[in-house]
Amino acid sequence: MNSHAGNSSIEARVTRKLQLRILPFVMLLYLVCFLDRANVGFAALSMNQALGLTPEMFGLGGGVFFIGYIAFQVPSNLMILRVGARRWIARVVVAWGIVSMASAFVVGPWSFYAMRLLLGVAEAGFFPGTLLYLNLWFPVRQRAVAIAAFMAAAPLSSAVGSPISGALMELPRIAGLANWQWLYMIEALPAILLGFLTLKVLTDSPEQAEWLSADECAWLLQTLQMERAKGGSHPSTMAAIWAVLRDPRVLALALIYSGTSAGLYAIGFWAPLLIRQFGFSALTVGWLNALPSAVAVVGMVVWARHSDRTLERIWHVTIPCVLGCAGLVWAGYAEAALAVILALAVASFGVNGSKPPLWAMPGMFLSGASAAAGIALINSLGNLGGFAGPLLIGWLKQRVGSYAAGLDAVSVMMALSAVIMLAMRRRISAA
């Protein structure tokens, strides 16, 4: 009884320290990351006309980002195991900040495509690398909440960043630069500064954590080791990559994530333009675009806590996917601004709420190099949806003249995610 009480006390202390030391900083990094990735939606309010970008060109530019992003996922994640998370994540953050700032100087469609491609290459290692980092630090019972807190930074970035981006888009021409150019440069600065700060804040492994006491470190290492022993483990390095490629659970999670990514970036890139069609100013668009994201932040954290408390993942992924599908369809056919905002709120919760329970699953059956390769592979293949979603909306908008057809296409991808999750529930639950 005393031993159990002692373990509970240590667990509570360790959990609190992990949440205070790691989560706020990685959330801030992801907030800035998503801001630099998605602020193209606000830049488009004047950039598209200045550069002569059609809806199809803009959609292609939004999708091209994921070619570079996908190509460098797995090698980047394996580099974390080789050089350590602290140095590698710092390099990634500084690199995307520089590329994002350089995006202010694109002059036409081809240079726009090139900078989006380079931004994808620069950002490639951050998201899967941070997920791997959280898997290396947080025990299973705290993992979905930790991932939810990290991933809440994406909708939080829209909630906080949208009013800022809207305000920047009201700037007059200064020093010969347009408002969309100042948007890119100003919002890129935090990434460059935070990249250098990463070297001081992050710790590579629990053994190096001077902020944990000896008994806390011993408990954490023992707990993580026991959990990894329960899960399956594949051989290391290249053998791990081929092993996870053959694992149907990894491929299923990648397909599921693909649908949610399509929804996430369809909203991220196109929501400002969707709201702008009602005649609002850029500043008003910024405030209105923040509302669905605020709903998503609260909803996904509450949903992830329930998933951790019940240790149930399947339905905690499926239900948000269904809601996201319904919200996207509604947003496409709504005729009033308020209805569009409400629809986007439902869709935002759907695409964001499904992600933390989904990302808690790989650690159930992968560890070590297999976890690094598996997480990167899921994110790589899954982000094919991020390529397809914005592109489909732009292509169909130019041909049909409305957003409804493109949003319908993305909603089908989210419905497919729900179906695959239910079809794989026995294999994944048995892990």
Secondary structure as GFF3:
##gff-version 3
##sequence-region A 1 431
A	DSSP	alpha_helix	2	21	.	.	.	ID=ss1
A	DSSP	alpha_helix	23	38	.	.	.	ID=ss2
A	DSSP	alpha_helix	40	51	.	.	.	ID=ss3
A	DSSP	alpha_helix	55	71	.	.	.	ID=ss4
A	DSSP	alpha_helix	73	83	.	.	.	ID=ss5
A	DSSP	alpha_helix	85	102	.	.	.	ID=ss6
A	DSSP	three_ten_helix	103	105	.	.	.	ID=ss7
A	DSSP	alpha_helix	109	123	.	.	.	ID=ss8
A	DSSP	alpha_helix	126	137	.	.	.	ID=ss9
A	DSSP	alpha_helix	140	151	.	.	.	ID=ss10
A	DSSP	alpha_helix	153	168	.	.	.	ID=ss11
A	DSSP	alpha_helix	179	201	.	.	.	ID=ss12
A	DSSP	three_ten_helix	206	208	.	.	.	ID=ss13
A	DSSP	alpha_helix	214	230	.	.	.	ID=ss14
A	DSSP	alpha_helix	237	245	.	.	.	ID=ss15
A	DSSP	alpha_helix	248	276	.	.	.	ID=ss16
A	DSSP	alpha_helix	282	310	.	.	.	ID=ss17
A	DSSP	alpha_helix	314	333	.	.	.	ID=ss18
A	DSSP	alpha_helix	337	353	.	.	.	ID=ss19
A	DSSP	alpha_helix	355	359	.	.	.	ID=ss20
A	DSSP	alpha_helix	362	365	.	.	.	ID=ss21
A	DSSP	alpha_helix	368	382	.	.	.	ID=ss22
A	DSSP	alpha_helix	384	400	.	.	.	ID=ss23
A	DSSP	alpha_helix	404	423	.	.	.	ID=ss24
A	DSSP	alpha_helix	425	429	.	.	.	ID=ss25
###
